[in-house]
Amino acid sequence: DTAVSAGQFTSLVAAVKAAGLVEALKGEGPLTVLAPSDEAFAKLPKGTVENLLKPGNKAKLAAILKYHVLAGRLSSDDVKQVTKATTLGGRNLDVTYLESNNPKRFPSKLLVNDAQVVKADIACSNGVIHVIDTVLIPETLTNHDARVTLMQAISRGVPVYNQGDAHACATIYREASRKIVEQADGEVSAEAVAILQAAVERSKSMHSSSDQAWALRNGIDLALFALR
C-alpha cells in the first residue's frame, strides 16, 4: 500500500500483482523491501518487463521479486553493518557501504550488488522500504551449471572423505545441493532438484557424518543422471 501510494513504483506494483505476491507483502512481516523505482525498471533492456509479466513467466518473476525482499525490519544503518544479506529466496546479496570523507561534496553510498540505495528508511506498518536505482537480477542456474557445481563438489569432497573427515565432506555435498535447490528457479531439471532436496532432508536425520556424506553423494549421483 505504501508503494502504491508513493506513485514511483508502478512497474514494481504491476510485477508484484502479476507474480501473485500482493498478500505476502501485505502480511505481518516484518519485511525489508529493496524497491526499484520506475526509472530503475526503465533501465532494463526493451521488452524485459513486458516479457516477465506474461503468465508463463510467473515463477521467474516471483524469484526476481523475492531477490528484493529481506526478512526483518532492517534500517539503512542496520544494512550498513553487514557485507551480505540473505533474501527471502535464500540467496545472498553483496552489501557495500562507501563512507565519504567529504559528504558535502561526495555523499556516502550504500550499494546492494550493483544497485545504489537512493532513498532509505520509508516506514511501513509491516517493515521498511529502501529505494534502489537498479533492478536486481539473480543469476539463474542451468542444467550445465548444476552439473559443474555437483562435479566440483565431488572433486572436493572425495579427497576430504578419504582423509578421514566425513563431516567436512558431508558439508561440501550439502552446500552444493542446497545451492542448486535454492537457485534453480525452474531452469534446472525439476527431477534433479527434487532428488537433491530429498537427499538433504534425509541426511538431517542421520547421526553419523559418514552416513550423511553417503546419502548426499547418492543424491548427487542420481541428480547428475537426471541432468544429462
C-alpha positions in Angstrom: 0.0 0.0 0.0 2.9 2.4 0.8 4.5 1.6 -2.6 1.2 2.1 -4.4 0.6 5.5 -2.8 4.1 6.6 -3.5 3.4 6.7 -7.2 7.0 6.0 -8.3 6.7 2.2 -8.2 4.1 1.5 -10.9 6.3 -1.2 -12.6 7.1 -2.8 -9.3 3.5 -2.9 -8.2 2.4 -4.4 -11.5 5.1 -7.1 -11.2 4.1 -7.9 -7.6 0.5 -8.3 -8.8 1.5 -10.5 -11.8 3.6 -12.7 -9.5 0.8 -13.2 -7.0 2.9 -11.7 -4.1 0.5 -9.0 -3.0 -0.8 -10.8 0.1 2.7 -11.9 1.0 4.0 -8.3 1.0 0.9 -7.1 2.8 1.3 -9.7 5.6 2.5 -9.1 9.1 6.2 -9.3 8.3 8.3 -7.6 9.2 10.0 -7.3 5.8 12.6 -5.1 4.3 11.9 -4.3 0.6 14.6 -3.0 -1.8 12.2 -1.3 -4.2 13.4 -0.5 -7.7 11.9 2.8 -8.9 10.2 3.1 -12.2 13.4 4.7 -13.5 15.2 1.5 -12.5 12.8 -0.7 -14.4 13.2 1.6 -17.4 16.9 0.8 -17.5 16.2 -2.8 -18.3 16.5 -3.9 -21.9 13.5 -3.1 -24.0 10.8 -5.7 -23.7 12.2 -7.3 -20.5 9.4 -6.1 -18.2 6.6 -7.0 -20.7 8.1 -10.5 -21.1 8.3 -11.0 -17.3 4.7 -10.0 -16.8 3.5 -12.8 -19.1 1.6 -15.6 -17.2 4.2 -18.2 -18.3 7.0 -16.4 -16.5 5.2 -16.1 -13.2 7.7 -18.3 -11.3 10.7 -16.5 -12.8 9.1 -13.1 -11.9 8.4 -14.2 -8.3 12.0 -15.3 -7.9 13.3 -11.9 -9.1 10.9 -10.1 -6.7 11.9 -12.3 -3.8 15.5 -11.3 -4.5 14.5 -7.8 -3.4 13.0 -8.8 -0.1 14.8 -9.4 3.2 13.3 -10.9 6.4 13.0 -8.4 9.3 12.8 -4.7 9.6 16.3 -3.5 8.6 17.1 0.2 8.7 19.7 1.6 6.4 22.0 1.7 9.5 21.4 -2.0 10.0 22.2 -2.7 6.4 25.5 -0.7 6.5 26.8 -3.0 9.2 26.8 -6.2 7.0 28.5 -7.3 3.9 26.0 -10.0 3.0 22.2 -10.0 3.2 20.0 -13.1 2.7 16.9 -12.7 0.6 13.5 -14.5 1.0 14.6 -16.7 -1.8 17.6 -17.9 0.1 20.2 -16.1 -2.0 22.8 -13.6 -0.8 23.2 -10.0 -1.8 26.5 -8.2 -1.5 26.3 -5.1 0.6 28.9 -2.3 0.3 28.9 1.0 2.3 31.2 3.6 0.9 31.6 6.2 3.5 32.8 9.6 2.2 35.4 11.7 4.0 33.7 14.8 2.5 29.9 14.1 2.4 29.0 17.6 1.4 30.8 17.2 -1.9 30.8 13.4 -2.3 27.8 11.8 -0.5 28.3 8.4 1.1 26.9 5.5 -0.9 25.1 2.3 0.2 25.2 -0.4 -2.6 23.4 -3.7 -2.8 25.1 -5.7 -5.5 25.3 -3.1 -8.3 22.3 -1.1 -7.1 22.5 2.1 -5.1 20.1 3.0 -2.3 18.8 6.4 -3.4 16.2 6.8 -0.7 16.2 4.9 2.6 14.0 4.1 5.5 10.5 4.6 4.2 8.5 3.3 7.1 5.6 0.9 6.6 3.3 -0.8 9.1 5.0 -4.2 8.4 8.5 -3.2 7.6 10.6 -0.7 5.7 11.3 0.3 2.1 14.7 1.3 0.6 14.5 2.7 -2.9 17.2 1.4 -5.3 18.2 2.7 -8.7 18.7 -0.7 -10.4 16.6 -3.9 -10.7 18.4 -6.8 -9.0 18.5 -9.8 -11.3 19.6 -13.1 -9.7 21.9 -15.4 -11.5 20.0 -18.4 -12.9 21.5 -21.8 -12.9 21.2 -24.0 -16.0 21.5 -27.8 -16.1 25.1 -27.3 -17.2 25.8 -25.0 -14.3 24.2 -27.5 -11.9 26.4 -30.4 -13.3 29.5 -28.3 -12.9 28.6 -27.4 -9.3 28.0 -31.1 -8.4 31.1 -32.3 -10.1 33.2 -29.7 -8.3 31.6 -30.8 -5.0 32.6 -34.4 -5.7 36.2 -33.5 -6.6 36.5 -31.5 -3.4 34.6 -34.0 -1.2 36.2 -37.3 -2.1 39.8 -36.5 -1.0 38.4 -34.9 2.2 36.4 -38.0 3.0 39.4 -40.3 2.1 41.5 -38.3 4.6 39.0 -39.2 7.3 36.9 -36.0 7.6 33.4 -37.3 6.7 31.8 -34.2 8.4 33.6 -31.8 6.0 32.8 -34.0 3.0 29.1 -34.0 4.0 29.1 -30.2 4.4 30.6 -29.8 0.9 27.9 -32.1 -0.6 25.1 -30.4 1.4 26.1 -26.9 0.4 26.4 -27.7 -3.3 23.0 -29.5 -3.2 21.3 -26.6 -1.4 22.8 -24.1 -3.8 21.1 -25.8 -6.7 17.8 -26.3 -4.9 17.7 -22.6 -3.9 18.9 -21.1 -7.2 17.2 -23.4 -9.8 14.2 -21.1 -10.4 12.7 -23.6 -12.9 15.7 -23.6 -15.2 17.2 -26.8 -13.8 15.7 -30.3 -14.2 12.8 -30.5 -11.6 13.7 -34.2 -11.1 17.3 -33.3 -10.2 16.1 -30.6 -7.8 13.7 -32.9 -6.1 16.4 -35.6 -5.7 18.8 -33.2 -4.1 16.2 -31.7 -1.8 15.2 -35.2 -0.6 18.8 -36.1 -0.1 19.5 -33.0 2.0 16.4 -33.7 4.2 17.3 -37.4 4.5 20.8 -36.5 5.7 19.4 -34.4 8.5 18.0 -37.5 10.3 21.3 -39.3 10.2 23.7 -39.1 13.2 26.8 -40.4 11.5 28.7 -37.9 9.3 29.8 -40.8 7.1 26.1 -41.8 6.6 25.3 -38.2 5.8 28.1 -38.0 3.3 27.0 -41.1 1.5 23.3 -40.2 1.5 24.2 -36.8 0.0 26.6 -38.4 -2.5 23.9 -40.9 -3.6 21.6 -38.0 -4.2 24.2 -36.1 -6.2 24.9 -39.1 -8.4 21.2 -39.6 -9.1 20.8 -35.8 -9.8 23.7 -35.9 -12.3 22.0 -38.7 -14.1 18.8 -36.6 -14.3 20.8 -33.6 -15.5 22.2 -35.4 -18.6 
